[in-house]
Amino acid sequence: MAELTTRERMLRTYRRQDIDRILMVDYPWAGTLARWRREGLPEGVDWADYFGYDKIVQVCPDNSPRFGNKIIEKTDRYTIMTTPWGQTEKIFSELDSTPEVLDCYFDDSDKWEEAKSKMFEFADDRIPWDFLKENYPKWKAEGRFLQLVVWFGFDVAHSHMIGTENVLAGMIEEPEWICDVFDTYLTTSLDLCQRILDAGYEFDGIFWYDDMGYKNSPFFSPKMYRELLKPYHKRAVDWAHERGLVTELHSCGFIEPLLPDVVDTGVEMLERIEVKAGMDPRRLKSLYGDRLAFHGGINAQLWDDFEKVRCEMERIIPIMKEGGGYVFASDHSIPTSVSFENMKLITELAKKLGKY
């Protein structure tokens, strides 16, 4: 088979069709990139180009309540600031990690009404028009795969605005409020995405973040997923399919108990398949490989030891690529423990194992 573009390869992967090789799409931490620069990655060269990874494009409109970014304290070690979603976060300068949430302004159903009204206020700068205008022709010419990021769901509600305990308690005690949160996030995000499509920009799929699990357990039961969150996942998938777009769900954590209902929404690809949280890529392939494509599933904790990650890759990749429908990546992101030399070896092996 002739070499395909990333777009052609990705669309075939979603549909579990024949391709020339598996895709390779991953994301290193900023600290990882800095390490690779120190260890030999040439300045000015994109890491994905250097290693031969596939490059996709994600565009995410802003459906936040625009609470504002205000720096409260800044030191050499960290910055404390507010976010457009109303959280106060502590962001460490030297650590690659998610920010520490110190406070949530929109933390209950009464304050939610304030956020909701602001999320429905449209301003043209919620969409990155200049970024699209400047880069879209290049993306199309290069055969990139283009995704609209739809910003909604349990994960972004609890981790970016309301707080984990508040959302989980609300799912039990005030489910109408939480459903309104899910609905508002999805409605405003889809409206912004539709404006992009109406402007003549063509995209291939949608992507959304919704971490629904932690180690060895989902955050909530399949019944609660089915009653509260699944309808909004289904609505996003239906919206995409009506426009000829494919769909990809990102979820960290152990979510296997939810997968029968997740698959029932019609979503085509699951990302990240977090092994260290209890997910088993080969088992999921055997259960859902005829209906679902997979992205990730190679334990990131092993990438600093090439012999260990080699054994894992040799165990997983041949099974996952069988019959199509697999994108190679770590099960979260590439950590700073991964040396430039190890990344070279991992890449070389992935290309070897990933050939059809």
PyMOL commands that set and color helices and strands:
alter all, ss='L'
color gray80, all
select helices_A, chain A and resi 6-14+30-39+47-51+109-119+124-126+129-142+154-162+164-173+175-198+222-242+256-264+275-277+281-288+300-302+306-321+340-353
alter helices_A, ss='H'
color red, helices_A
select strands_A, chain A and resi 23-24+56-59+71-74+78-82+87-92+100-104+145-149+205-209+213-214+217-218+246-251+269-272+293-296+326-328
alter strands_A, ss='S'
color yellow, strands_A
deselect
rebuild
show_as cartoon
